[in-house]
């Protein structure tokens, strides 16, 4: 009986080891997931570079795609990262109402981002850019553009849904420590999406 | 919570926001500079890496976490760098590649 109780309180972890994230396993889990996800984006961007280097008629992205709108989208995502950290900061100081407001603002920023991306895609498709067609040169330009920005856009969409569900969790749960933990883990995902966009903006639009 | 708060001694979140905003403006200005394409490319990659590092270190609190968590985060960066190194020699020897002077052409119909 006492053996079973001891086993429950001491899970199978080496006594000399301390967890990487003492606050919660969720945080470690999110980091491991993000590392894997980053490899996906890394491969996409590296293969974009390889295809571009091997192509003789790759268009100049900044001229074809236009960067005014995407610069605005970049700024928007950076702002939404700030509202995310503000939400966490308010949770830390116990101001739940403000934390929830900042969380909603973050989700709103993400939703506007996806909306602007839809607008941009529509505009480009009307001008003839397709997954399998590009009026300005290499066909692969269209394919890689839609795959990379689409993959990122899906992450933003998933992030908005994730943030809204976290809003539900911190509204219903009464444990302040738990609220902080789930919001911090969600924040990691959100900042990662921002980080990836910084890379996509540089490699697909500016370079 | 109070303990981890005391550990955060880095710049404030608003400072990071301004760094990111300014770096973005510099990035956009860089592509109009009358210098070589390679120089622009190197500057853009450096600026983007700086922005990504700011987000990871401060917004994602990586600077205040254990070192091993940082190694987990660095793994994909190392793998991506290796992938580029593997692909780079081949792309440099592409015979038909012109140094950026083949730009936008009129739509072919």
Contacts between the chains, C-beta under 8 A, distances in Angstrom:
chain1	res1	chain2	res2	distance
A	20	B	65	7.7
A	20	B	66	5.3
A	20	B	68	5.2
A	20	B	69	5.0
A	20	B	72	7.7
A	21	B	65	7.1
A	21	B	66	7.6
A	21	B	69	6.6
A	23	B	4	7.5
A	28	B	69	7.3
A	31	B	69	5.9
A	31	B	72	5.4
A	31	B	73	6.5
A	32	B	72	6.3
A	34	B	73	7.5
A	35	B	72	5.2
A	35	B	73	6.2
A	35	B	75	5.4
A	35	B	76	5.2
A	36	B	76	7.6
A	38	B	76	3.7
A	38	B	77	7.6
A	38	B	80	7.8
A	39	B	75	7.9
A	39	B	76	4.5
A	39	B	79	5.9
A	39	B	80	7.4
A	42	B	76	5.4
A	42	B	77	7.8
A	42	B	79	6.4
A	42	B	80	3.4
A	42	B	83	6.8
A	43	B	80	7.6
A	43	B	83	6.8
A	45	B	80	7.4
A	46	B	80	6.0
A	46	B	83	4.4
A	46	B	84	5.5
A	46	B	87	6.4
A	49	B	84	6.9
A	49	B	87	7.0
A	49	B	91	7.6
A	50	B	87	4.6
A	50	B	90	7.8
A	50	B	91	6.2
A	53	B	87	7.6
A	53	B	90	8.0
A	53	B	91	3.2
A	53	B	92	7.9
A	53	B	94	6.2
A	53	B	97	6.6
A	54	B	90	7.9
A	54	B	91	6.3
A	54	B	94	5.4
A	54	B	97	7.6
A	56	B	96	4.6
A	56	B	97	6.7
A	56	B	98	6.9
A	56	B	102	6.5
A	57	B	102	6.4
A	57	B	105	7.2
A	59	B	103	7.1
A	59	B	104	5.3
A	60	B	103	4.6
A	60	B	104	5.6
A	62	B	31	5.8
A	63	B	103	6.9
A	63	B	104	5.1
A	64	B	104	6.2
A	67	B	28	6.5
A	67	B	31	7.9
A	71	B	24	6.9
A	71	B	28	5.8
A	74	B	24	5.6
A	75	B	21	6.8
A	75	B	24	6.7
A	78	B	17	6.5
A	78	B	20	4.9
A	78	B	21	6.5
A	78	B	24	7.2
A	79	B	17	7.6
A	81	B	17	7.9
A	81	B	55	6.7
A	81	B	59	5.4
A	82	B	13	6.1
A	82	B	14	7.3
A	82	B	16	8.0
A	82	B	17	4.8
A	84	B	59	7.5
A	85	B	13	4.7
A	85	B	59	5.7
A	86	B	13	7.0
A	89	B	13	7.3
A	92	B	1	5.5
A	92	B	5	6.1
A	128	B	107	6.6
A	135	B	107	3.7
A	135	B	108	6.8
A	135	B	109	7.8
A	136	B	104	5.5
A	136	B	105	6.6
A	136	B	107	6.6
A	137	B	104	7.6
A	137	B	105	6.4
A	177	B	1	7.1
A	180	B	1	6.3
A	187	B	59	7.7
A	187	B	60	7.7
A	188	B	60	5.5
A	191	B	55	5.5
A	191	B	56	7.6
A	191	B	59	4.4
A	191	B	60	4.8
A	192	B	60	7.2
A	194	B	55	5.9
A	194	B	59	7.5
A	195	B	52	5.0
A	195	B	55	4.6
A	195	B	56	6.3
A	195	B	60	7.9
A	198	B	48	5.7
A	198	B	51	4.7
A	198	B	52	5.4
A	198	B	55	6.9
A	199	B	48	5.9
A	199	B	52	6.4
A	201	B	27	8.0
A	201	B	48	7.8
A	202	B	27	6.6
A	202	B	44	5.4
A	202	B	45	7.1
A	202	B	47	7.4
A	202	B	48	3.8
A	203	B	48	7.5
A	206	B	27	6.0
A	206	B	28	7.2
A	206	B	30	7.8
A	206	B	31	5.3
A	206	B	44	5.5
A	207	B	41	6.0
A	207	B	44	5.6
A	207	B	45	7.9
